[in-house]
Amino acid sequence: MPKIVDRAERRREIAGALLRIVAREGVEAVSVRSVAAEAGVSGGAVQKYFSTKEDLFRFALDMTSEFLEQRWKTLDQSGNLLDLLLRLLVEAMPLDEQRRAEVIVINAFTARAAVLPSWAEFIRTGYDELAEITAQYLSKAQSAGDVRDDLAAGDLADAVLALTDGFANRMLTSADPAALLPSLEASVRTLLAPRVQSSGCGRR
Amino acid sequence: MPKIVDRAERRREIAGALLRIVAREGVEAVSVRSVAAEAGVSGGAVQKYFSTKEDLFRFALDMTSEFLEQRWKTLDQSGNLLDLLLRLLVEAMPLDEQRRAEVIVINAFTARAAVLPSWAEFIRTGYDELAEITAQYLSKAQSAGDVRDDLAAGDLADAVLALTDGFANRMLTSADPAALLPSLEASVRTLLAPRVQSSGCGRR
């Protein structure tokens, strides 16, 4: 099926061009013309591969999740699940050009979703899925004894997502983003680490 | 000085019109023409009161901080400082039209700051000031015994700001924003509450 493969590849190239424009100049710089120029194709080609601009934006946003998932797969998955979670979170922080571009894009999408109901629905679904996956992960970590189990996994997941978003956002405009990493790590550990049992006073 | 007062008031009206447009249609809908129409003045009047569009944006962003400060002043300031902090944080959440507009505006500014160095500087200064004020507050709360003192006030401030931003952002596109409040409250309390002393096993 060379034709289908080619079509998928071409769509990725065009969406990649959109992401570069958003990361460099903001979401308002996106037009069929600017994306075509960045991708090195004609405006007609952009329209052939994406029937609407919204279609193109959604595909591009999905691509940022994929990038993150791919990086996660390269991480050492062994050992303590809280440590692994922290390694995952650092992968989502804007600490190099690629990750910076992804955070800018997600940010721009969220800002736009706030004033466009159809985008809000799309962003909301993404958030809900991420919260669900995070809660499942935390529940597993609770069973393994790597994360406190006196709070619901769902509440902990909401907190972890909020911390991740908040720190990523602040790093975007920070003069030294990496300087915020210790605070991120301390927050997540403080929030999630198993409670120390009040042992040492008699038996249970 | 009626003239000066009038000038200040007119600037606030124009900036208020900009904020309404951003909250309703996004930052890309802002132009001298659209702001003038929303404010019910001429384009020339907008340019008379703000020499550049950037000037107008900055003034408008400062106004959102003022709104928040005004609401904070109306809160009961007595009692436990951790409880008071939680009441302050809820005031920053997008739970009604006014607060929703403010979060949308701050979001749009942050997204834009990511691709405009002059805006980044401005947003960064705002973040740093807020982090400083929050750390001072937390330090006072630590001295009062209302907040844990085994972690640095500065790190706790970073965490509180990140949680606030992250939850506010997620509420923007959430179908039921208020449903996230218990998670916000649980996160902040878990992170900040004084550690229980391991008492009950003999005397100290």
Contacts between the chains, C-beta under 8 A, distances in Angstrom:
chain1	res1	chain2	res2	distance
A	23	B	114	8.0
A	23	B	115	7.4
A	24	B	115	6.4
A	25	B	115	5.6
A	26	B	111	6.9
A	26	B	112	5.9
A	26	B	114	7.6
A	26	B	115	4.4
A	26	B	116	7.6
A	27	B	28	7.4
A	27	B	111	7.2
A	28	B	27	7.3
A	28	B	28	4.0
A	100	B	114	7.9
A	103	B	114	7.7
A	104	B	111	7.1
A	104	B	114	4.4
A	104	B	115	6.8
A	107	B	107	7.4
A	107	B	110	6.4
A	107	B	111	4.5
A	107	B	114	6.5
A	108	B	111	4.6
A	108	B	114	7.9
A	110	B	107	6.4
A	110	B	111	7.8
A	110	B	169	6.1
A	110	B	172	6.7
A	110	B	173	6.8
A	111	B	26	6.9
A	111	B	27	7.2
A	111	B	104	7.1
A	111	B	107	4.5
A	111	B	108	4.6
A	111	B	110	7.8
A	111	B	111	4.5
A	112	B	26	6.0
A	113	B	172	7.3
A	113	B	173	5.1
A	114	B	26	7.7
A	114	B	100	7.9
A	114	B	103	7.7
A	114	B	104	4.5
A	114	B	107	6.5
A	114	B	108	7.9
A	114	B	172	4.9
A	114	B	173	6.9
A	115	B	23	7.4
A	115	B	24	6.5
A	115	B	25	5.6
A	115	B	26	4.4
A	115	B	104	6.8
A	116	B	26	7.6
A	120	B	172	7.9
A	120	B	173	4.5
A	123	B	173	4.6
A	124	B	173	4.7
A	124	B	174	6.4
A	124	B	175	6.5
A	127	B	170	5.9
A	127	B	173	6.7
A	127	B	174	7.5
A	151	B	186	6.5
A	151	B	190	6.8
A	154	B	183	7.8
A	155	B	182	7.2
A	155	B	183	4.7
A	155	B	186	5.2
A	155	B	187	7.4
A	158	B	167	7.6
A	158	B	170	7.8
A	158	B	180	6.3
A	158	B	183	3.8
A	158	B	184	7.8
A	158	B	187	7.3
A	159	B	163	6.9
A	159	B	183	6.2
A	159	B	186	7.3
A	159	B	187	3.7
A	159	B	190	7.8
A	161	B	166	6.6
A	161	B	170	6.9
A	162	B	162	7.2
A	162	B	163	5.1
A	162	B	165	7.7
A	162	B	166	2.9
A	162	B	167	4.6
A	162	B	169	7.9
A	162	B	170	6.5
A	162	B	183	7.9
A	162	B	184	7.4
A	162	B	187	6.9
A	163	B	159	6.9
A	163	B	162	5.1
A	163	B	163	6.0
A	163	B	166	6.0
A	163	B	187	7.9
A	164	B	166	6.9
A	165	B	162	7.7
A	165	B	165	6.8
A	165	B	166	3.8
A	165	B	169	5.5
A	165	B	170	7.0
A	166	B	161	6.6
A	166	B	162	2.9
A	166	B	163	6.0
A	166	B	164	6.9
A	166	B	165	3.8
A	166	B	166	3.7
A	166	B	169	7.7
A	167	B	158	7.6
A	167	B	162	4.6
A	169	B	110	6.1
A	169	B	162	7.8
A	169	B	165	5.5
A	169	B	166	7.7
A	169	B	169	7.4
A	170	B	127	5.9
A	170	B	158	7.8
A	170	B	161	6.9
A	170	B	162	6.5
A	170	B	165	7.1
A	172	B	110	6.7
A	172	B	113	7.3
A	172	B	114	4.9
A	172	B	120	7.9
A	173	B	110	6.8
A	173	B	113	5.1
A	173	B	114	6.9
A	173	B	120	4.6
A	173	B	123	4.6
A	173	B	124	4.7
A	173	B	127	6.7
A	174	B	124	6.5
A	174	B	127	7.5
A	175	B	124	6.5
A	180	B	158	6.3
A	182	B	155	7.2
A	183	B	154	7.8
A	183	B	155	4.7
A	183	B	158	3.8
A	183	B	159	6.2
A	183	B	162	7.9
A	184	B	158	7.8
A	184	B	162	7.4
A	186	B	151	6.5
A	186	B	155	5.1
A	186	B	159	7.3
A	187	B	155	7.4
A	187	B	158	7.3
A	187	B	159	3.7
A	187	B	162	7.0
A	187	B	163	7.9
A	187	B	191	6.5
A	190	B	151	6.8
A	190	B	159	7.8
A	190	B	190	7.9
A	190	B	191	5.8
A	191	B	187	6.5
A	191	B	190	5.8
A	191	B	191	5.7
A	198	B	198	5.1
A	198	B	200	7.4
A	198	B	201	7.6
A	200	B	198	7.6
A	200	B	201	6.3
A	201	B	198	7.9
A	201	B	200	6.4
A	201	B	201	2.8
A	201	B	202	7.1
A	202	B	201	7.2
